[in-house]
Amino acid sequence: MLSRILFYLGYRKNAGQVSWLQYINPDGSKGPLVPENAEIGDGAYLEPGAVVWPGTKVLGNQRVKNGDILLSERTIARLD
């Protein structure tokens, strides 16, 4: 299911392709791939299994956990 979500995020109608970048957490550990148009605040920690939606703003003190799908600054869908 996660691969379907990532495919959908990678291509949106009338928006074309979204470029993805490897996120590196403040402690040097690898986070997930994030869309380049997402705003990731300094100090944000993204676990490797998290998904950040294109155009989303992640606050600097925010921790996004494995299985979380960050849809907007205040909306998180959780896959448990």
HTML snippet that shows the backbone in 3Dmol.js (N, CA, C, O; Angstrom):
<script src="https://3Dmol.org/build/3Dmol-min.js"></script>
<div id="view" style="width:600px;height:400px;position:relative"></div>
<script>
const pdb = `
ATOM      1  N   MET A   1       0.814  -1.186   0.000  1.00  0.00           N
ATOM      2  CA  MET A   1       0.000   0.000   0.000  1.00  0.00           C
ATOM      3  C   MET A   1       0.866   1.263   0.000  1.00  0.00           C
ATOM      4  O   MET A   1       0.540   2.239  -0.676  1.00  0.00           O
ATOM      5  N   LEU A   2       1.958   1.246   0.749  1.00  0.00           N
ATOM      6  CA  LEU A   2       2.827   2.422   0.794  1.00  0.00           C
ATOM      7  C   LEU A   2       3.364   2.758  -0.588  1.00  0.00           C
ATOM      8  O   LEU A   2       3.493   3.932  -0.932  1.00  0.00           O
ATOM      9  N   SER A   3       3.680   1.736  -1.390  1.00  0.00           N
ATOM     10  CA  SER A   3       4.185   2.012  -2.739  1.00  0.00           C
ATOM     11  C   SER A   3       3.119   2.692  -3.592  1.00  0.00           C
ATOM     12  O   SER A   3       3.455   3.526  -4.433  1.00  0.00           O
ATOM     13  N   ARG A   4       1.846   2.358  -3.398  1.00  0.00           N
ATOM     14  CA  ARG A   4       0.769   3.030  -4.137  1.00  0.00           C
ATOM     15  C   ARG A   4       0.670   4.491  -3.714  1.00  0.00           C
ATOM     16  O   ARG A   4       0.477   5.376  -4.549  1.00  0.00           O
ATOM     17  N   ILE A   5       0.803   4.738  -2.415  1.00  0.00           N
ATOM     18  CA  ILE A   5       0.756   6.114  -1.925  1.00  0.00           C
ATOM     19  C   ILE A   5       1.901   6.918  -2.516  1.00  0.00           C
ATOM     20  O   ILE A   5       1.699   8.040  -2.979  1.00  0.00           O
ATOM     21  N   LEU A   6       3.104   6.353  -2.504  1.00  0.00           N
ATOM     22  CA  LEU A   6       4.260   7.060  -3.049  1.00  0.00           C
ATOM     23  C   LEU A   6       4.102   7.311  -4.538  1.00  0.00           C
ATOM     24  O   LEU A   6       4.516   8.361  -5.030  1.00  0.00           O
ATOM     25  N   PHE A   7       3.506   6.360  -5.278  1.00  0.00           N
ATOM     26  CA  PHE A   7       3.268   6.569  -6.702  1.00  0.00           C
ATOM     27  C   PHE A   7       2.306   7.738  -6.891  1.00  0.00           C
ATOM     28  O   PHE A   7       2.532   8.606  -7.734  1.00  0.00           O
ATOM     29  N   TYR A   8       1.240   7.754  -6.106  1.00  0.00           N
ATOM     30  CA  TYR A   8       0.269   8.839  -6.211  1.00  0.00           C
ATOM     31  C   TYR A   8       0.909  10.184  -5.882  1.00  0.00           C
ATOM     32  O   TYR A   8       0.657  11.182  -6.557  1.00  0.00           O
ATOM     33  N   LEU A   9       1.734  10.204  -4.844  1.00  0.00           N
ATOM     34  CA  LEU A   9       2.390  11.441  -4.468  1.00  0.00           C
ATOM     35  C   LEU A   9       3.358  11.910  -5.538  1.00  0.00           C
ATOM     36  O   LEU A   9       3.561  13.112  -5.710  1.00  0.00           O
ATOM     37  N   GLY A  10       3.956  10.974  -6.257  1.00  0.00           N
ATOM     38  CA  GLY A  10       4.932  11.324  -7.279  1.00  0.00           C
ATOM     39  C   GLY A  10       4.318  11.925  -8.524  1.00  0.00           C
ATOM     40  O   GLY A  10       5.002  12.622  -9.274  1.00  0.00           O
ATOM     41  N   TYR A  11       3.033  11.668  -8.760  1.00  0.00           N
ATOM     42  CA  TYR A  11       2.398  12.220  -9.945  1.00  0.00           C
ATOM     43  C   TYR A  11       1.006  12.724  -9.582  1.00  0.00           C
ATOM     44  O   TYR A  11       0.156  11.950  -9.142  1.00  0.00           O
ATOM     45  N   ARG A  12       0.780  14.004  -9.763  1.00  0.00           N
ATOM     46  CA  ARG A  12      -0.526  14.594  -9.502  1.00  0.00           C
ATOM     47  C   ARG A  12      -1.044  15.168 -10.805  1.00  0.00           C
ATOM     48  O   ARG A  12      -0.264  15.661 -11.620  1.00  0.00           O
ATOM     49  N   LYS A  13      -2.356  15.109 -11.010  1.00  0.00           N
ATOM     50  CA  LYS A  13      -2.943  15.665 -12.222  1.00  0.00           C
ATOM     51  C   LYS A  13      -2.539  17.117 -12.401  1.00  0.00           C
ATOM     52  O   LYS A  13      -2.593  17.916 -11.466  1.00  0.00           O
ATOM     53  N   ASN A  14      -2.139  17.438 -13.602  1.00  0.00           N
ATOM     54  CA  ASN A  14      -1.773  18.804 -13.988  1.00  0.00           C
ATOM     55  C   ASN A  14      -0.575  19.360 -13.214  1.00  0.00           C
ATOM     56  O   ASN A  14      -0.274  20.548 -13.332  1.00  0.00           O
ATOM     57  N   ALA A  15       0.104  18.540 -12.435  1.00  0.00           N
ATOM     58  CA  ALA A  15       1.251  19.049 -11.678  1.00  0.00           C
ATOM     59  C   ALA A  15       2.555  18.430 -12.155  1.00  0.00           C
ATOM     60  O   ALA A  15       3.635  18.916 -11.819  1.00  0.00           O
ATOM     61  N   GLY A  16       2.461  17.363 -12.934  1.00  0.00           N
ATOM     62  CA  GLY A  16       3.675  16.713 -13.411  1.00  0.00           C
ATOM     63  C   GLY A  16       4.395  15.957 -12.315  1.00  0.00           C
ATOM     64  O   GLY A  16       3.790  15.555 -11.321  1.00  0.00           O
ATOM     65  N   GLN A  17       5.667  15.768 -12.496  1.00  0.00           N
ATOM     66  CA  GLN A  17       6.463  14.999 -11.546  1.00  0.00           C
ATOM     67  C   GLN A  17       6.893  15.843 -10.349  1.00  0.00           C
ATOM     68  O   GLN A  17       7.093  17.053 -10.455  1.00  0.00           O
ATOM     69  N   VAL A  18       7.027  15.172  -9.216  1.00  0.00           N
ATOM     70  CA  VAL A  18       7.545  15.803  -8.005  1.00  0.00           C
ATOM     71  C   VAL A  18       8.910  15.198  -7.744  1.00  0.00           C
ATOM     72  O   VAL A  18       9.051  13.975  -7.756  1.00  0.00           O
ATOM     73  N   SER A  19       9.919  16.023  -7.507  1.00  0.00           N
ATOM     74  CA  SER A  19      11.262  15.520  -7.206  1.00  0.00           C
ATOM     75  C   SER A  19      11.345  15.168  -5.722  1.00  0.00           C
ATOM     76  O   SER A  19      10.786  15.859  -4.871  1.00  0.00           O
ATOM     77  N   TRP A  20      12.052  14.084  -5.435  1.00  0.00           N
ATOM     78  CA  TRP A  20      12.187  13.593  -4.064  1.00  0.00           C
ATOM     79  C   TRP A  20      13.653  13.639  -3.654  1.00  0.00           C
ATOM     80  O   TRP A  20      14.539  13.356  -4.460  1.00  0.00           O
ATOM     81  N   LEU A  21      13.904  13.996  -2.399  1.00  0.00           N
ATOM     82  CA  LEU A  21      15.256  14.097  -1.859  1.00  0.00           C
ATOM     83  C   LEU A  21      15.372  13.242  -0.600  1.00  0.00           C
ATOM     84  O   LEU A  21      14.398  13.082   0.137  1.00  0.00           O
ATOM     85  N   GLN A  22      16.550  12.698  -0.356  1.00  0.00           N
ATOM     86  CA  GLN A  22      16.801  11.941   0.881  1.00  0.00           C
ATOM     87  C   GLN A  22      16.915  12.923   2.036  1.00  0.00           C
ATOM     88  O   GLN A  22      17.738  13.838   1.994  1.00  0.00           O
ATOM     89  N   TYR A  23      16.094  12.742   3.072  1.00  0.00           N
ATOM     90  CA  TYR A  23      16.162  13.618   4.246  1.00  0.00           C
ATOM     91  C   TYR A  23      17.148  13.044   5.255  1.00  0.00           C
ATOM     92  O   TYR A  23      17.129  11.846   5.537  1.00  0.00           O
ATOM     93  N   ILE A  24      17.994  13.887   5.786  1.00  0.00           N
ATOM     94  CA  ILE A  24      18.937  13.491   6.832  1.00  0.00           C
ATOM     95  C   ILE A  24      18.512  14.202   8.121  1.00  0.00           C
ATOM     96  O   ILE A  24      18.404  15.427   8.160  1.00  0.00           O
ATOM     97  N   ASN A  25      18.274  13.421   9.166  1.00  0.00           N
ATOM     98  CA  ASN A  25      17.855  13.954  10.458  1.00  0.00           C
ATOM     99  C   ASN A  25      18.983  14.724  11.137  1.00  0.00           C
ATOM    100  O   ASN A  25      20.147  14.569  10.768  1.00  0.00           O
ATOM    101  N   PRO A  26      18.651  15.552  12.124  1.00  0.00           N
ATOM    102  CA  PRO A  26      19.676  16.338  12.832  1.00  0.00           C
ATOM    103  C   PRO A  26      20.782  15.484  13.463  1.00  0.00           C
ATOM    104  O   PRO A  26      21.911  15.949  13.620  1.00  0.00           O
ATOM    105  N   ASP A  27      20.457  14.231  13.827  1.00  0.00           N
ATOM    106  CA  ASP A  27      21.477  13.361  14.433  1.00  0.00           C
ATOM    107  C   ASP A  27      22.313  12.619  13.389  1.00  0.00           C
ATOM    108  O   ASP A  27      23.171  11.812  13.746  1.00  0.00           O
ATOM    109  N   GLY A  28      22.069  12.888  12.093  1.00  0.00           N
ATOM    110  CA  GLY A  28      22.825  12.273  11.018  1.00  0.00           C
ATOM    111  C   GLY A  28      22.212  10.999  10.463  1.00  0.00           C
ATOM    112  O   GLY A  28      22.705  10.463   9.471  1.00  0.00           O
ATOM    113  N   SER A  29      21.142  10.500  11.085  1.00  0.00           N
ATOM    114  CA  SER A  29      20.489   9.283  10.586  1.00  0.00           C
ATOM    115  C   SER A  29      19.632   9.609   9.362  1.00  0.00           C
ATOM    116  O   SER A  29      19.171  10.738   9.192  1.00  0.00           O
ATOM    117  N   LYS A  30      19.426   8.588   8.506  1.00  0.00           N
ATOM    118  CA  LYS A  30      18.614   8.774   7.306  1.00  0.00           C
ATOM    119  C   LYS A  30      17.139   8.768   7.664  1.00  0.00           C
ATOM    120  O   LYS A  30      16.659   7.914   8.409  1.00  0.00           O
ATOM    121  N   GLY A  31      16.442   9.734   7.117  1.00  0.00           N
ATOM    122  CA  GLY A  31      14.991   9.779   7.203  1.00  0.00           C
ATOM    123  C   GLY A  31      14.423   9.260   5.887  1.00  0.00           C
ATOM    124  O   GLY A  31      15.123   8.576   5.141  1.00  0.00           O
ATOM    125  N   PRO A  32      13.179   9.573   5.598  1.00  0.00           N
ATOM    126  CA  PRO A  32      12.567   9.113   4.355  1.00  0.00           C
ATOM    127  C   PRO A  32      12.935  10.014   3.177  1.00  0.00           C
ATOM    128  O   PRO A  32      13.589  11.045   3.342  1.00  0.00           O
ATOM    129  N   LEU A  33      12.506   9.605   2.002  1.00  0.00           N
ATOM    130  CA  LEU A  33      12.547  10.508   0.858  1.00  0.00           C
ATOM    131  C   LEU A  33      11.434  11.525   1.063  1.00  0.00           C
ATOM    132  O   LEU A  33      10.321  11.165   1.447  1.00  0.00           O
ATOM    133  N   VAL A  34      11.732  12.788   0.809  1.00  0.00           N
ATOM    134  CA  VAL A  34      10.731  13.844   0.967  1.00  0.00           C
ATOM    135  C   VAL A  34      10.645  14.638  -0.328  1.00  0.00           C
ATOM    136  O   VAL A  34      11.640  14.772  -1.040  1.00  0.00           O
ATOM    137  N   PRO A  35       9.464  15.167  -0.640  1.00  0.00           N
ATOM    138  CA  PRO A  35       9.343  15.982  -1.851  1.00  0.00           C
ATOM    139  C   PRO A  35      10.118  17.280  -1.683  1.00  0.00           C
ATOM    140  O   PRO A  35      10.148  17.864  -0.599  1.00  0.00           O
ATOM    141  N   GLU A  36      10.744  17.723  -2.764  1.00  0.00           N
ATOM    142  CA  GLU A  36      11.580  18.912  -2.648  1.00  0.00           C
ATOM    143  C   GLU A  36      10.777  20.175  -2.380  1.00  0.00           C
ATOM    144  O   GLU A  36      11.347  21.187  -1.974  1.00  0.00           O
ATOM    145  N   ASN A  37       9.472  20.141  -2.596  1.00  0.00           N
ATOM    146  CA  ASN A  37       8.666  21.328  -2.306  1.00  0.00           C
ATOM    147  C   ASN A  37       8.079  21.308  -0.892  1.00  0.00           C
ATOM    148  O   ASN A  37       7.278  22.176  -0.547  1.00  0.00           O
ATOM    149  N   ALA A  38       8.467  20.333  -0.075  1.00  0.00           N
ATOM    150  CA  ALA A  38       8.073  20.334   1.345  1.00  0.00           C
ATOM    151  C   ALA A  38       9.021  21.257   2.100  1.00  0.00           C
ATOM    152  O   ALA A  38      10.196  21.380   1.754  1.00  0.00           O
ATOM    153  N   GLU A  39       8.495  21.902   3.136  1.00  0.00           N
ATOM    154  CA  GLU A  39       9.315  22.773   3.980  1.00  0.00           C
ATOM    155  C   GLU A  39       9.597  22.026   5.276  1.00  0.00           C
ATOM    156  O   GLU A  39       8.694  21.821   6.087  1.00  0.00           O
ATOM    157  N   ILE A  40      10.849  21.618   5.471  1.00  0.00           N
ATOM    158  CA  ILE A  40      11.241  20.867   6.660  1.00  0.00           C
ATOM    159  C   ILE A  40      12.019  21.805   7.575  1.00  0.00           C
ATOM    160  O   ILE A  40      13.085  22.297   7.205  1.00  0.00           O
ATOM    161  N   GLY A  41      11.484  22.052   8.775  1.00  0.00           N
ATOM    162  CA  GLY A  41      12.121  22.962   9.723  1.00  0.00           C
ATOM    163  C   GLY A  41      13.389  22.364  10.319  1.00  0.00           C
ATOM    164  O   GLY A  41      13.515  21.145  10.438  1.00  0.00           O
ATOM    165  N   ASP A  42      14.324  23.231  10.690  1.00  0.00           N
ATOM    166  CA  ASP A  42      15.549  22.780  11.358  1.00  0.00           C
ATOM    167  C   ASP A  42      15.175  22.062  12.648  1.00  0.00           C
ATOM    168  O   ASP A  42      14.374  22.573  13.430  1.00  0.00           O
ATOM    169  N   GLY A  43      15.736  20.906  12.872  1.00  0.00           N
ATOM    170  CA  GLY A  43      15.474  20.143  14.085  1.00  0.00           C
ATOM    171  C   GLY A  43      14.355  19.134  13.953  1.00  0.00           C
ATOM    172  O   GLY A  43      14.133  18.355  14.880  1.00  0.00           O
ATOM    173  N   ALA A  44      13.633  19.113  12.828  1.00  0.00           N
ATOM    174  CA  ALA A  44      12.576  18.120  12.640  1.00  0.00           C
ATOM    175  C   ALA A  44      13.203  16.732  12.517  1.00  0.00           C
ATOM    176  O   ALA A  44      14.253  16.574  11.894  1.00  0.00           O
ATOM    177  N   TYR A  45      12.555  15.723  13.115  1.00  0.00           N
ATOM    178  CA  TYR A  45      13.051  14.351  13.045  1.00  0.00           C
ATOM    179  C   TYR A  45      12.011  13.505  12.325  1.00  0.00           C
ATOM    180  O   TYR A  45      10.869  13.391  12.770  1.00  0.00           O
ATOM    181  N   LEU A  46      12.422  12.912  11.205  1.00  0.00           N
ATOM    182  CA  LEU A  46      11.529  12.082  10.394  1.00  0.00           C
ATOM    183  C   LEU A  46      12.042  10.651  10.403  1.00  0.00           C
ATOM    184  O   LEU A  46      13.133  10.373   9.905  1.00  0.00           O
ATOM    185  N   GLU A  47      11.250   9.739  10.973  1.00  0.00           N
ATOM    186  CA  GLU A  47      11.647   8.327  10.955  1.00  0.00           C
ATOM    187  C   GLU A  47      11.581   7.813   9.517  1.00  0.00           C
ATOM    188  O   GLU A  47      10.796   8.324   8.718  1.00  0.00           O
ATOM    189  N   PRO A  48      12.399   6.802   9.176  1.00  0.00           N
ATOM    190  CA  PRO A  48      12.520   6.350   7.787  1.00  0.00           C
ATOM    191  C   PRO A  48      11.218   5.868   7.138  1.00  0.00           C
ATOM    192  O   PRO A  48      11.081   5.935   5.917  1.00  0.00           O
ATOM    193  N   GLY A  49      10.271   5.388   7.928  1.00  0.00           N
ATOM    194  CA  GLY A  49       9.012   4.877   7.376  1.00  0.00           C
ATOM    195  C   GLY A  49       7.900   5.912   7.319  1.00  0.00           C
ATOM    196  O   GLY A  49       6.743   5.565   7.086  1.00  0.00           O
ATOM    197  N   ALA A  50       8.237   7.178   7.529  1.00  0.00           N
ATOM    198  CA  ALA A  50       7.241   8.255   7.469  1.00  0.00           C
ATOM    199  C   ALA A  50       7.081   8.729   6.029  1.00  0.00           C
ATOM    200  O   ALA A  50       7.981   8.563   5.206  1.00  0.00           O
ATOM    201  N   VAL A  51       5.930   9.319   5.736  1.00  0.00           N
ATOM    202  CA  VAL A  51       5.666   9.874   4.407  1.00  0.00           C
ATOM    203  C   VAL A  51       5.270  11.335   4.578  1.00  0.00           C
ATOM    204  O   VAL A  51       4.395  11.659   5.380  1.00  0.00           O
ATOM    205  N   VAL A  52       5.915  12.207   3.825  1.00  0.00           N
ATOM    206  CA  VAL A  52       5.595  13.635   3.848  1.00  0.00           C
ATOM    207  C   VAL A  52       4.985  13.991   2.495  1.00  0.00           C
ATOM    208  O   VAL A  52       5.598  13.770   1.451  1.00  0.00           O
ATOM    209  N   TRP A  53       3.780  14.540   2.523  1.00  0.00           N
ATOM    210  CA  TRP A  53       3.040  14.907   1.315  1.00  0.00           C
ATOM    211  C   TRP A  53       3.687  16.131   0.667  1.00  0.00           C
ATOM    212  O   TRP A  53       4.191  17.003   1.374  1.00  0.00           O
ATOM    213  N   PRO A  54       3.683  16.209  -0.657  1.00  0.00           N
ATOM    214  CA  PRO A  54       4.245  17.393  -1.324  1.00  0.00           C
ATOM    215  C   PRO A  54       3.597  18.690  -0.841  1.00  0.00           C
ATOM    216  O   PRO A  54       2.384  18.754  -0.643  1.00  0.00           O
ATOM    217  N   GLY A  55       4.414  19.712  -0.657  1.00  0.00           N
ATOM    218  CA  GLY A  55       3.937  21.020  -0.245  1.00  0.00           C
ATOM    219  C   GLY A  55       3.682  21.168   1.248  1.00  0.00           C
ATOM    220  O   GLY A  55       3.247  22.226   1.702  1.00  0.00           O
ATOM    221  N   THR A  56       3.950  20.117   2.013  1.00  0.00           N
ATOM    222  CA  THR A  56       3.689  20.146   3.450  1.00  0.00           C
ATOM    223  C   THR A  56       4.793  20.885   4.190  1.00  0.00           C
ATOM    224  O   THR A  56       5.956  20.857   3.786  1.00  0.00           O
ATOM    225  N   LYS A  57       4.415  21.547   5.282  1.00  0.00           N
ATOM    226  CA  LYS A  57       5.378  22.211   6.148  1.00  0.00           C
ATOM    227  C   LYS A  57       5.540  21.359   7.408  1.00  0.00           C
ATOM    228  O   LYS A  57       4.558  21.048   8.082  1.00  0.00           O
ATOM    229  N   VAL A  58       6.785  20.981   7.723  1.00  0.00           N
ATOM    230  CA  VAL A  58       7.096  20.211   8.927  1.00  0.00           C
ATOM    231  C   VAL A  58       7.798  21.154   9.891  1.00  0.00           C
ATOM    232  O   VAL A  58       8.819  21.753   9.553  1.00  0.00           O
ATOM    233  N   LEU A  59       7.246  21.283  11.095  1.00  0.00           N
ATOM    234  CA  LEU A  59       7.806  22.208  12.077  1.00  0.00           C
ATOM    235  C   LEU A  59       9.140  21.707  12.605  1.00  0.00           C
ATOM    236  O   LEU A  59       9.403  20.505  12.601  1.00  0.00           O
ATOM    237  N   GLY A  60       9.975  22.620  13.056  1.00  0.00           N
ATOM    238  CA  GLY A  60      11.312  22.277  13.522  1.00  0.00           C
ATOM    239  C   GLY A  60      11.349  21.370  14.733  1.00  0.00           C
ATOM    240  O   GLY A  60      12.307  20.616  14.906  1.00  0.00           O
ATOM    241  N   ASN A  61      10.329  21.423  15.576  1.00  0.00           N
ATOM    242  CA  ASN A  61      10.312  20.575  16.766  1.00  0.00           C
ATOM    243  C   ASN A  61       9.485  19.305  16.576  1.00  0.00           C
ATOM    244  O   ASN A  61       9.254  18.564  17.532  1.00  0.00           O
ATOM    245  N   GLN A  62       9.047  19.057  15.362  1.00  0.00           N
ATOM    246  CA  GLN A  62       8.137  17.945  15.088  1.00  0.00           C
ATOM    247  C   GLN A  62       8.885  16.636  14.888  1.00  0.00           C
ATOM    248  O   GLN A  62       9.971  16.611  14.308  1.00  0.00           O
ATOM    249  N   ARG A  63       8.289  15.542  15.378  1.00  0.00           N
ATOM    250  CA  ARG A  63       8.801  14.192  15.143  1.00  0.00           C
ATOM    251  C   ARG A  63       7.711  13.438  14.390  1.00  0.00           C
ATOM    252  O   ARG A  63       6.588  13.304  14.876  1.00  0.00           O
ATOM    253  N   VAL A  64       8.051  12.944  13.196  1.00  0.00           N
ATOM    254  CA  VAL A  64       7.110  12.195  12.373  1.00  0.00           C
ATOM    255  C   VAL A  64       7.543  10.734  12.429  1.00  0.00           C
ATOM    256  O   VAL A  64       8.663  10.394  12.049  1.00  0.00           O
ATOM    257  N   LYS A  65       6.642   9.875  12.908  1.00  0.00           N
ATOM    258  CA  LYS A  65       6.990   8.481  13.186  1.00  0.00           C
ATOM    259  C   LYS A  65       6.772   7.570  11.992  1.00  0.00           C
ATOM    260  O   LYS A  65       6.063   7.925  11.050  1.00  0.00           O
ATOM    261  N   ASN A  66       7.393   6.378  12.036  1.00  0.00           N
ATOM    262  CA  ASN A  66       7.176   5.356  11.021  1.00  0.00           C
ATOM    263  C   ASN A  66       5.676   5.085  10.905  1.00  0.00           C
ATOM    264  O   ASN A  66       4.989   4.938  11.916  1.00  0.00           O
ATOM    265  N   GLY A  67       5.174   5.021   9.685  1.00  0.00           N
ATOM    266  CA  GLY A  67       3.757   4.760   9.447  1.00  0.00           C
ATOM    267  C   GLY A  67       2.895   6.008   9.400  1.00  0.00           C
ATOM    268  O   GLY A  67       1.727   5.936   9.017  1.00  0.00           O
ATOM    269  N   ASP A  68       3.454   7.162   9.787  1.00  0.00           N
ATOM    270  CA  ASP A  68       2.710   8.413   9.707  1.00  0.00           C
ATOM    271  C   ASP A  68       2.767   8.952   8.289  1.00  0.00           C
ATOM    272  O   ASP A  68       3.801   8.875   7.625  1.00  0.00           O
ATOM    273  N   ILE A  69       1.654   9.496   7.831  1.00  0.00           N
ATOM    274  CA  ILE A  69       1.603  10.184   6.540  1.00  0.00           C
ATOM    275  C   ILE A  69       1.230  11.619   6.859  1.00  0.00           C
ATOM    276  O   ILE A  69       0.099  11.895   7.258  1.00  0.00           O
ATOM    277  N   LEU A  70       2.157  12.520   6.689  1.00  0.00           N
ATOM    278  CA  LEU A  70       1.936  13.925   6.997  1.00  0.00           C
ATOM    279  C   LEU A  70       1.314  14.587   5.779  1.00  0.00           C
ATOM    280  O   LEU A  70       1.975  14.800   4.763  1.00  0.00           O
ATOM    281  N   LEU A  71       0.019  14.910   5.899  1.00  0.00           N
ATOM    282  CA  LEU A  71      -0.736  15.460   4.782  1.00  0.00           C
ATOM    283  C   LEU A  71      -0.686  16.986   4.742  1.00  0.00           C
ATOM    284  O   LEU A  71      -0.761  17.590   3.673  1.00  0.00           O
ATOM    285  N   SER A  72      -0.561  17.589   5.896  1.00  0.00           N
ATOM    286  CA  SER A  72      -0.427  19.048   6.007  1.00  0.00           C
ATOM    287  C   SER A  72       0.228  19.318   7.354  1.00  0.00           C
ATOM    288  O   SER A  72       0.530  18.388   8.102  1.00  0.00           O
ATOM    289  N   GLU A  73       0.444  20.573   7.657  1.00  0.00           N
ATOM    290  CA  GLU A  73       1.117  20.931   8.895  1.00  0.00           C
ATOM    291  C   GLU A  73       0.402  20.360  10.121  1.00  0.00           C
ATOM    292  O   GLU A  73       1.054  20.032  11.112  1.00  0.00           O
ATOM    293  N   ARG A  74      -0.909  20.238  10.073  1.00  0.00           N
ATOM    294  CA  ARG A  74      -1.664  19.788  11.242  1.00  0.00           C
ATOM    295  C   ARG A  74      -2.441  18.503  11.023  1.00  0.00           C
ATOM    296  O   ARG A  74      -3.228  18.119  11.888  1.00  0.00           O
ATOM    297  N   THR A  75      -2.253  17.826   9.908  1.00  0.00           N
ATOM    298  CA  THR A  75      -3.005  16.608   9.631  1.00  0.00           C
ATOM    299  C   THR A  75      -2.063  15.447   9.396  1.00  0.00           C
ATOM    300  O   THR A  75      -1.250  15.466   8.472  1.00  0.00           O
ATOM    301  N   ILE A  76      -2.181  14.418  10.255  1.00  0.00           N
ATOM    302  CA  ILE A  76      -1.373  13.208  10.125  1.00  0.00           C
ATOM    303  C   ILE A  76      -2.308  12.010  10.028  1.00  0.00           C
ATOM    304  O   ILE A  76      -3.190  11.832  10.868  1.00  0.00           O
ATOM    305  N   ALA A  77      -2.114  11.194   9.004  1.00  0.00           N
ATOM    306  CA  ALA A  77      -2.803   9.902   8.907  1.00  0.00           C
ATOM    307  C   ALA A  77      -1.819   8.865   9.412  1.00  0.00           C
ATOM    308  O   ALA A  77      -0.642   8.910   9.054  1.00  0.00           O
ATOM    309  N   ARG A  78      -2.269   7.940  10.227  1.00  0.00           N
ATOM    310  CA  ARG A  78      -1.365   6.961  10.821  1.00  0.00           C
ATOM    311  C   ARG A  78      -1.741   5.557  10.349  1.00  0.00           C
ATOM    312  O   ARG A  78      -2.895   5.138  10.441  1.00  0.00           O
ATOM    313  N   LEU A  79      -0.730   4.840   9.839  1.00  0.00           N
ATOM    314  CA  LEU A  79      -0.917   3.433   9.457  1.00  0.00           C
ATOM    315  C   LEU A  79      -0.396   2.572  10.588  1.00  0.00           C
ATOM    316  O   LEU A  79       0.815   2.476  10.788  1.00  0.00           O
ATOM    317  N   ASP A  80      -1.284   1.953  11.321  1.00  0.00           N
ATOM    318  CA  ASP A  80      -0.876   1.075  12.435  1.00  0.00           C
ATOM    319  C   ASP A  80      -1.037  -0.377  12.056  1.00  0.00           C
ATOM    320  O   ASP A  80      -0.746  -1.262  12.861  1.00  0.00           O
TER     321      ASP A  80
END
`;
const viewer = $3Dmol.createViewer("view");
viewer.addModel(pdb, "pdb");
viewer.setStyle({}, {cartoon: {color: "spectrum"}});
viewer.zoomTo();
viewer.render();
</script>
